[in-house]
Amino acid sequence: MSEVTVRDATPADVDALVDMLVEVAGEGRWIGTEAPVDTERRRRMAADVEASDVVLLVAEAGGEPVGQLGLEMARYGVAELGMLVAAGWRGRGVGTALLAEAVRRARAAGAHKIALQVWPHNAAAIALYERFGFQREGHLRRHYRRRSGELWDAVVMGLPLD
Ligand SMILES: CC(C)(COP(=O)(O)OP(=O)(O)OC[C@H]1O[C@@H](n2cnc3c(N)ncnc32)[C@H](O)[C@@H]1OP(=O)(O)O)[C@@H](O)C(=O)NCCC(=O)NCCS
């Protein structure tokens, strides 16, 4: 496989990152964002890549973006994490490379913890997070209403950094 590199996103990455989000949202199973994605709003949010309380990382292979990870630093010291890898690139170490860099970046920013939520059926994501030492801290029952009307549970996970 091509070597995967991880770097900070720049405003020039925004369109490609939003396209990737649209693709993964379209799968309908893995992330909180659902189709149809409000792409204009997402572009404005992603354009905020230089905000001091946000880290947006992009994983590249062969010069193409293949994954992304966002950390939002809360004032109370917790870094909220969200990530995704393009479907054709999963299971090839991209998520590992992104998460390793995210842990370094959260520590460097002085966060005492990384927090996230994941669907209980997302075995790949839960296995990846547990491999990095994330623990299951709670379970939200029938918490998120999907556009279908279904109410989905979510697992709350955390990685203490202190
Ligand atoms: C979850 C996700 C980010 C993982 O990224 P990835 O690039 O596939 O992960 P990696 O290839 O680095 O895999 C790392 C570890 O994750 C776990 N893993 C990955 N895919 C897996 C699968 N299909 N089943 C079980 N475990 C899996 C394994 O522990 C693996 O370690 P190993 O290769 O030593 O077995 C990716 O599958 C993805 O983007 N999915 C759709 C979006 C999503 O679910 N985002 C997270 C929302 S909370």
The ligand as an ORCA input file, in Angstrom:
! r2SCAN-3c Opt
* xyz 0 1
  C     -13.372      3.158     12.289
  C     -12.332      3.565     11.251
  C     -11.973      5.034     11.436
  C     -11.066      2.704     11.468
  O     -10.071      3.163     10.548
  P      -9.169      2.117      9.736
  O      -8.240      2.876      8.894
  O     -10.059      1.132      9.084
  O      -8.403      1.413     10.958
  P      -7.006      0.647     10.905
  O      -6.803     -0.005      9.577
  O      -5.940      1.560     11.389
  O      -7.290     -0.492     11.973
  C      -6.842     -0.387     13.277
  C      -7.550     -1.368     14.198
  O      -8.958     -1.144     14.175
  C      -9.612     -2.379     14.330
  N     -10.379     -2.654     13.136
  C     -10.303     -2.029     11.923
  N     -11.213     -2.523     11.089
  C     -11.861     -3.490     11.764
  C     -12.945     -4.355     11.454
  N     -13.536     -4.303     10.241
  N     -13.375     -5.205     12.412
  C     -12.808     -5.237     13.631
  N     -11.768     -4.444     13.988
  C     -11.320     -3.590     13.069
  C      -8.569     -3.402     14.599
  O      -8.296     -3.431     15.983
  C      -7.394     -2.828     13.849
  O      -6.203     -3.291     14.301
  P      -5.450     -4.512     13.495
  O      -5.274     -4.017     12.088
  O      -4.176     -4.660     14.258
  O      -6.395     -5.655     13.608
  C     -12.858      3.285      9.803
  O     -13.313      1.947      9.739
  C     -13.972      4.227      9.354
  O     -13.715      5.335      8.933
  N     -15.232      3.778      9.427
  C     -16.373      4.600      8.984
  C     -16.508      5.903      9.785
  C     -16.478      5.644     11.267
  O     -16.956      4.612     11.751
  N     -15.911      6.580     12.018
  C     -15.861      6.496     13.467
  C     -17.134      6.973     14.056
  S     -17.144      6.864     15.842
*
